[in-house]
Each structure stands twice: as structure tokens, then as C-alpha cells.
């Protein structure tokens, strides 16, 4: 598929596949178009040509309501800036994707909170958490609804190296346990090291496989 902003071609005939259970990285310099790639995969931005297929859906052919429902029920998102809601507790933040689907279970959010190493912090407000802990909350929230695809946009960009390594290892392990497909967008070679496959996005908007992490 191809995506343009005015005269600039950001994504130029990009083509790749990600299977269930695969953890794939898209690397490239800041501003190269990695976030745009995730946005078009999620249907948040339209493409100019081509097709994006997710399960039995062609993303570009879905209307806004269909896209919203698909994202709510099948996608998980992890962002660099965490996007943890400050007025909600840890448990309420993690439970939010389920509540949006009409699911009021406390068991699943608490299981995910424990899985990311935050058991006992369910009632804590975000202001009491460190950056690494906030990112763990974001990971738990992204995975609590058993998504089929997880999109992570520079999820450790605001963390120190030690916290970044711990969060990435946690993210990879939890994605594998869930059996989800995951795409990690990052400019960091270290962040992509544990991925099953690595693609590089270049200045001309093309993408090429570069191998896999160790």
C-alpha cells in the first residue's frame, strides 16, 4: 500500500505480512513514517492505494463505525507517552478496554496487572507510579482484551535503558503468551533485538526485511 502527504510519499508500495504469534519490528529514523504505518494499519488514516487485510477484513473498505468496533475488539495499542488516564486507578485503566465492550469482569484486569508485575498496585493512581510502571500499565491495558494484533509505537522512548529492557522483555513475553501478532515501531536497534523479524523503513518510503533479533 501507498500513503502520501501532499507531494511527499511516506509509504511507497509497502508490503509485508505478520502472522499470529509473531513479534515484528519496523525500524527507521525518527520522522521516517513508522507511526504513519501503524496508523494506516489501524485504519486511523486512509491510504492512497493498495490494501490492508486483517483477518477477513479489508481495512480500507470499512466505515468509521466498523473500524471503531474492530479496533475495540481486536486491536491493542501501546504508546510512547503511555496515555494512562490520570483520574483512573491502575485497575480502572487496565479494565477500560473491557468496559468499552460491556465486560465488567474484575478477574481479567487483575490477572493482567499481576502478569506485568504490579500486583498490589490495583488501587494506585498513576501519579504514584514510575515511568516503567506506567508503561507496564499500558501493556496490561493493551493485552487485557486478548487482541489479535498489538501495535506498539516507540513504547520505551521515555524510559531509561534498564527500564526499557525490562518493559520490552515483558511486552514480548506477554504477546507470545497471548498468541497475538505484534508490530513494534522503533528507531532503536536494541529495542528490536528480541523480535522474530525486523523491517527497515527508508527515506524513500520503501520497506525491506533486515533479518531477526538474536
Helices and strands as residue ranges (DSSP letters): E 3-5, E 8-11, E 23-27, H 34-41, E 53-54, E 57-58, G 59-61, H 64-74, E 75-79, H 90-99, H 107-115, G 126-128, H 131-143, E 149-153, H 161-178, E 181-186, E 197-201, E 207-211
